[in-house]
């Protein structure tokens, strides 16, 4: 926590469908005696999507909504726009929940205290005071996996319009808690200093995608409820619907709300959350009923969260750890042959590219040689590469959900390197080396 300048952390650990522990560490307010405890409230960013999906599926189980019907059937205040290239296919909740609907707007900016907040319709239309672009369909429906917080605003509109009331009010989905709210974790920047003053936290008016304020214990109860529903009948959701929720929707790795990773006994559902000053992570093992919640109130809490996840996984001997042990690799003589410019190969199958299709969207990357080794340069930013063998390199600070970002250089029979593969779990993108002028 000191190294990453994160003042406060709340952690919950689930073992075999039982919440084993909920603990707070550090402080809600840097420099103050304000301990984080089991009841401290955090903003959890996109973990909100998992809770929103659970609420949506509750409405499906009651027959109020349908996963595969055109959402325009319920929408009253806004209509889904036409798709690109004459695409007339209906957009459904199954597509919106799994990020395969083709919509833009990956995420939303944080709103500082005191500024006007947009309505749901203003956010959908990209109208002031909203700070996002208008929602638009940029891929034919169902053809690509493109993460879209904007799509979850449509889910929110469907739930509200279908029920006739704000869908989130009873679940503490609010843009921001009141100034007088007690036991709330304040927002901190990359250096661990308080921001969003004088109140101490930003506003997140996009409720379904990022507006949940909650505790580690409450999220742990949600993880248990969803896991139990998957494994048994009579739970929070009907078992058949819970299995549908935990099944990936091609061409991506998202189910109906959660991200999915791992194989067999290591199969997990998970989701991260990343507002400017709050980082969160939740996961549940579908086979064992184990799980984890990590909530932080610092800008670098996501990196800390990865360390905590690995520590918990090691301590409990969980299967499917995605961390990579980095040995010493005596390969300095090969590094010069790897440096160069690589261009993404056109028309790669989204089913093979998976998350990387849109999650690693650079068309061109430059592999740069320095006295410290290799780095990847893309869009003006250099990221260090660390060798794990003579052809494979990991990117320690490259975020990939429940996987490690790996780059594999391919040497041909003549000893020359002509291709580079970016790999994350089962997802692969191919880059072809460009010949120098």
C-alpha positions in Angstrom: 0.0 0.0 0.0 2.8 2.4 0.8 4.7 1.5 -2.4 1.6 2.2 -4.6 0.4 5.2 -2.5 -3.0 3.6 -1.7 -4.2 4.8 1.7 -7.0 2.3 2.2 -8.1 -1.2 1.2 -11.0 -3.5 2.1 -10.8 -7.2 1.4 -13.3 -10.0 1.6 -12.4 -13.7 1.1 -15.0 -16.4 0.3 -14.3 -20.1 0.9 -16.8 -22.7 -0.3 -19.7 -20.3 -0.4 -19.0 -18.8 3.0 -17.6 -15.4 3.7 -14.5 -16.3 5.7 -13.3 -12.8 6.4 -14.0 -9.1 5.7 -11.2 -6.7 6.8 -10.1 -3.2 6.3 -6.6 -2.0 6.1 -5.2 1.6 6.2 -7.3 4.8 6.3 -10.3 6.3 4.5 -8.5 9.7 4.5 -4.8 10.1 4.0 -3.1 11.6 7.1 -6.2 11.1 9.3 -7.1 8.5 11.9 -10.0 7.1 9.9 -9.6 3.3 9.7 -11.1 1.4 6.8 -13.4 -1.4 8.2 -15.9 -4.0 7.0 -18.6 -1.3 6.5 -16.6 1.4 4.7 -18.3 2.5 1.5 -16.3 2.6 -1.7 -17.0 3.5 -5.3 -16.5 0.3 -7.3 -16.6 1.6 -10.9 -17.4 -1.1 -13.5 -18.0 -3.8 -10.9 -21.4 -1.9 -11.0 -22.0 -3.8 -14.3 -22.0 -7.1 -12.5 -24.6 -5.9 -10.0 -26.6 -4.3 -12.7 -26.6 -7.5 -14.8 -27.8 -9.5 -11.7 -30.7 -7.0 -11.3 -31.5 -7.3 -15.0 -31.5 -11.1 -14.9 -33.8 -10.9 -11.8 -36.3 -9.0 -14.1 -35.8 -11.7 -16.8 -36.6 -14.4 -14.3 -39.8 -12.7 -13.4 -40.9 -12.4 -17.1 -40.6 -8.6 -17.1 -37.7 -8.6 -19.6 -36.5 -11.0 -22.3 -32.8 -11.5 -23.1 -33.4 -11.9 -26.9 -36.0 -9.4 -27.7 -35.3 -6.0 -29.4 -34.7 -3.6 -26.5 -36.7 -0.9 -28.4 -39.8 -2.9 -27.2 -39.3 -1.4 -23.7 -37.5 1.9 -24.4 -39.7 5.0 -24.0 -37.4 7.9 -23.7 -34.7 7.0 -26.3 -34.5 4.7 -29.3 -31.6 2.5 -30.5 -30.1 4.1 -33.5 -29.5 2.4 -36.9 -26.5 0.2 -37.2 -23.5 0.8 -39.5 -23.5 -0.3 -43.1 -27.2 -0.8 -43.1 -27.2 -3.2 -40.2 -30.8 -3.7 -39.3 -30.4 -6.5 -36.7 -32.1 -5.9 -33.4 -30.0 -5.0 -30.3 -30.9 -7.3 -27.4 -30.1 -7.4 -23.7 -27.9 -10.5 -24.3 -25.8 -8.4 -26.6 -25.7 -5.4 -24.3 -24.8 -7.4 -21.2 -22.0 -9.3 -23.0 -20.5 -6.2 -24.8 -21.4 -7.6 -28.3 -24.0 -5.0 -29.3 -21.6 -2.9 -31.3 -21.9 0.3 -29.3 -19.1 2.8 -28.7 -18.4 4.7 -25.4 -16.0 2.5 -23.5 -16.3 4.4 -20.2 -17.1 7.7 -18.6 -15.2 10.6 -17.0 -15.5 11.3 -13.2 -17.5 14.4 -12.3 -15.9 16.6 -9.6 -18.0 17.9 -6.7 -20.3 20.8 -7.5 -20.7 20.4 -11.3 -24.0 19.8 -13.0 -24.8 16.1 -13.6 -26.5 14.8 -16.8 -29.7 12.8 -16.9 -29.8 9.3 -18.4 -31.1 10.6 -21.7 -28.5 13.4 -21.9 -25.8 10.7 -21.3 -27.2 8.5 -24.1 -27.4 11.5 -26.5 -24.0 12.9 -25.4 -25.6 16.3 -24.6 -24.2 18.8 -22.0 -23.6 18.4 -19.2 -22.6 14.9 -20.2 -18.9 14.6 -21.0 -19.2 11.6 -23.3 -19.9 11.2 -27.0 -23.4 10.2 -28.1 -24.0 6.5 -28.2 -23.6 5.1 -31.6 -23.4 1.6 -33.2 -19.9 1.2 -34.7 -19.9 -2.5 -35.3 -22.7 -4.7 -36.8 -24.7 -6.2 -33.8 -23.2 -9.4 -32.5 -20.0 -9.4 -34.6 -17.3 -8.1 -32.3 -16.6 -8.0 -28.6 -16.2 -4.3 -27.8 -16.4 -3.2 -24.1 -19.1 -0.5 -23.8 -20.1 1.2 -20.6 -22.5 3.1 -22.9 -24.3 -0.2 -23.6 -25.0 -0.6 -19.9 -26.7 2.8 -19.9 -29.2 1.3 -22.3 -29.6 -1.6 -20.0 -30.4 0.9 -17.2 -32.9 2.7 -19.5 -34.6 -0.7 -20.3 -34.9 -1.6 -16.6 -36.3 1.8 -15.7 -38.7 2.1 -18.6 -40.0 -1.5 -18.2 -40.7 -1.2 -14.4 -41.8 2.5 -14.4 -39.3 3.4 -11.6 -35.6 4.1 -11.2 -34.2 0.6 -11.2 -31.3 1.3 -8.9 -32.7 3.3 -5.9 -33.0 0.4 -3.5 -29.4 -0.9 -4.2 -27.4 2.2 -3.4 -26.8 3.1 -7.0 -26.3 6.8 -6.7 -24.1 9.4 -8.5 -22.5 10.3 -5.1 -23.4 9.8 -1.5 -24.5 12.9 0.4 -21.7 15.0 2.0 -22.9 13.9 5.4 -22.5 10.2 4.7 -20.4 8.5 7.3 -17.6 5.9 6.9 -16.9 6.6 3.2 -13.5 6.1 1.6 -12.2 9.4 0.2 -10.6 9.7 -3.3 -6.8 9.9 -3.7 -4.5 10.5 -6.6 -1.5 8.6 -7.9 0.7 10.0 -5.1 -1.8 9.2 -2.4 -3.1 12.8 -1.9 -6.7 13.7 -1.4 -8.6 14.9 -4.4 -12.2 15.9 -5.3 -12.2 18.4 -2.4 -13.8 19.7 -0.4 -16.2 16.8 -0.3 -13.6 14.2 -1.0 -15.2 12.0 -3.7 -16.3 12.4 -7.3 -19.8 11.8 -8.8 -20.7 8.9 -11.2 -24.1 9.6 -12.7 -23.9 6.7 -15.1 -25.5 4.4 -12.5 -25.7 0.9 -14.2 -22.1 1.0 -15.6 -20.3 2.7 -12.8 -22.5 4.2 -10.1 -22.5 1.5 -7.4 -21.2 2.5 -3.9 -20.9 -0.5 -1.7 -18.8 -2.5 0.8 -16.5 -5.5 0.5 -19.0 -7.6 2.6 -22.0 -6.7 0.4 -20.0 -7.6 -2.8 -18.9 -10.8 -1.2 -22.6 -11.7 -0.5 -23.3 -11.0 -4.2 -20.5 -13.3 -5.3 -21.8 -16.0 -3.0 -25.4 -15.6 -4.3 -24.4 -15.8 -8.0 -22.1 -18.8 -7.4 -24.7 -20.7 -5.4 -27.3 -19.9 -8.1 -24.9 -21.4 -10.7 -24.3 -24.6 -8.8 -27.7 -25.3 -7.2 -31.4 -24.7 -7.7 -33.5 -22.3 -5.7 -30.9 -19.5 -5.4 -31.0 -15.8 -6.1 -31.4 -16.6 -9.8 -32.9 -19.7 -11.4 -30.1 -22.1 -12.0 -30.7 -22.2 -15.8 -30.5 -18.4 -16.0 -27.4 -18.3 -13.8 -25.6 -20.8 -16.1 -26.6 -18.6 -19.0 -25.1 -15.6 -17.1 -21.8 -17.6 -16.7 -21.5 -18.7 -20.3 -19.4 -16.7 -22.7 -21.1 -14.9 -25.6 -19.0 -15.2 -28.8 -16.9 -13.7 -30.1 -15.9 -12.4 -26.6 -15.1 -13.8 -23.2 -17.9 -12.0 -21.4 -21.0 -13.7 -20.0 -24.2 -11.8 -19.3 -22.4 -9.3 -17.0 -19.2 -11.0 -15.8 -16.0 -11.7 -17.5 -15.0 -15.3 -17.6 -11.6 -17.0 -17.5 -9.9 -20.2 -16.6 -10.7 -23.9 -17.4 -12.3 -26.6 -15.4 -11.6 -26.3 -11.7 -10.0 -22.9 -12.4 -13.1 -21.4 -14.1 -13.9 -18.0 -12.6 -16.3 -15.1 -13.1 -14.8 -11.8 -12.4 -14.9 -8.0 -13.0 -12.7 -5.0 -12.3 -13.6 -1.4 -11.7 -11.5 1.6 -12.4 -12.7 5.1 -11.7 -10.0 7.8 -11.4 -9.5 7.4 -7.7 -11.1 4.1 -6.8 -10.1 0.6 -8.1 -12.0 -2.6 -7.4 -11.9 -6.3 -8.2 -14.2 -9.2 -7.6 -14.1 -12.8 -8.6 -15.8 -16.1 -7.8 -14.8 -19.7 -8.7 -17.7 -21.5 -10.3 -16.5 -24.9 -9.3 -15.4 -24.4 -5.7 -17.4 -21.5 -4.4 -14.2 -19.5 -3.4 -14.0 -15.8 -4.1 -12.4 -12.5 -3.5 -13.2 -8.8 -3.2 -10.6 -6.0 -3.2 -11.6 -2.4 -2.9 -9.2 0.5 -2.8 -9.3 4.3 -2.6 -6.1 5.2 -4.6 -5.4 5.7 -8.3 -2.9 2.8 -8.4 -5.1 0.4 -6.5 -5.5 -1.8 -9.6 -1.8 -2.7 -9.5 -2.0 -3.3 -5.7 -5.2 -5.4 -6.3 -3.3 -7.7 -8.6 -0.6 -8.2 -5.9 -3.3 -8.9 -3.3 -5.1 -11.4 -5.7 -1.9 -13.3 -6.3 -1.1 -13.4 -2.5 -4.6 -14.7 -1.7 -4.3 -17.3 -4.5 -1.0 -18.5 -3.3 -2.1 -18.6 0.4 -5.2 -20.7 -0.4 -3.6 -22.7 -3.3 -6.2 -21.6 -5.8 -6.0 -23.2 -9.3 -5.5 -21.0 -12.3 -3.2 -18.4 -11.1 -2.3 -16.2 -14.1 0.9 -14.7 -12.8 4.1 -15.7 -14.5 7.4 -16.6 -12.8 10.2 -14.7 -14.5 13.6 -16.5 -14.5 16.9 -15.2 -15.6 17.2 -15.4 -19.4 20.7 -15.2 -21.0 19.6 -13.8 -24.3 21.1 -10.4 -24.9 22.4 -11.5 -28.3 18.9 -11.9 -29.6 17.4 -8.5 -28.5 18.7 -6.6 -31.5 17.0 -9.0 -33.9 13.6 -8.4 -32.2 13.7 -4.5 -32.5 11.6 -3.1 -35.3 8.1 -1.9 -36.4 5.3 -4.4 -36.5 1.8 -3.8 -38.1 -1.3 -5.6 -37.1 -2.4 -8.1 -39.8 -5.7 -7.2 -41.4 -9.0 -9.1 -41.1 -8.1 -11.4 -38.1 -10.9 -13.5 -36.8 -12.5 -11.8 -33.7 -13.2 -15.2 -32.3 -9.5 -15.9 -32.2 -8.4 -12.4 -31.2 -11.0 -12.3 -28.4 -10.4 -9.5 -25.8 -7.3 -8.3 -27.8 -9.4 -7.5 -30.9 -10.6 -4.2 -29.3 -8.7 -4.3 -25.9 -5.3 -4.0 -27.6 -6.3 -1.9 -30.5 -3.0 -0.5 -31.8 -2.5 -1.0 -35.5 1.2 -0.5 -35.3 3.7 -1.2 -32.5 7.4 -0.5 -32.3 9.8 -2.8 -30.4 12.5 -0.6 -29.0 16.0 -1.7 -27.9 17.6 0.1 -25.0 20.4 -0.6 -22.5 17.8 -2.1 -20.2 16.4 -4.5 -22.8 13.2 -4.2 -24.9 10.1 -2.1 -24.6 6.9 -1.8 -26.7 6.2 1.7 -28.0 2.6 2.4 -29.0 0.8 5.7 -29.2 3.7 7.6 -27.8 4.1 5.4 -24.7 6.9 2.9 -23.9 6.1 -0.2 -21.8 8.9 -2.4 -20.5 9.1 -6.0 -21.8 10.5 -8.7 -19.4 11.8 -12.0 -21.0 10.5 -15.3 -19.6 12.4 -17.3 -22.2 14.3 -16.6 -25.4 11.2 -15.7 -27.5 8.5 -14.8 -25.0 8.2 -11.5 -23.1 5.6 -10.3 -20.6 4.4 -6.7 -20.1 4.2 -6.3 -16.4 2.1 -3.1 -16.5 -0.2 -4.1 -19.4 -3.7 -4.8 -18.0 -5.4 -7.9 -19.4 -8.5 -9.3 -17.5 -7.4 -12.4 -15.6 -4.4 -13.0 -17.8 -0.8 -11.9 -18.5 0.0 -9.9 -21.6 2.6 -11.8 -23.5 4.5 -11.0 -26.7 6.0 -13.9 -28.7 8.6 -13.3 -31.5 8.6 -15.8 -34.3 11.9 -16.7 -35.9 11.7 -18.3 -39.3 14.0 -21.1 -40.6 16.5 -18.5 -41.9 16.8 -17.1 -38.4 14.9 -13.8 -39.2 12.1 -12.4 -37.2 9.1 -11.6 -39.3 6.1 -11.9 -37.0 5.1 -10.9 -33.5 2.1 -12.4 -31.6 0.3 -10.7 -28.8 -1.2 -13.3 -26.5 -3.5 -13.0 -23.5 -4.8 -16.4 -22.3 -6.4 -18.0 -25.3 -6.6 -14.8 -27.3 -4.0 -14.0 -30.0 -3.3 -11.1 -32.4 -0.6 -11.4 -35.2 1.6 -8.5 -36.2 3.8 -8.6 -39.3 7.2 -7.0 -39.2 7.6 -4.0 -41.5 10.7 -3.8 -43.7 12.8 -0.7 -43.1 12.8 1.9 -45.9 
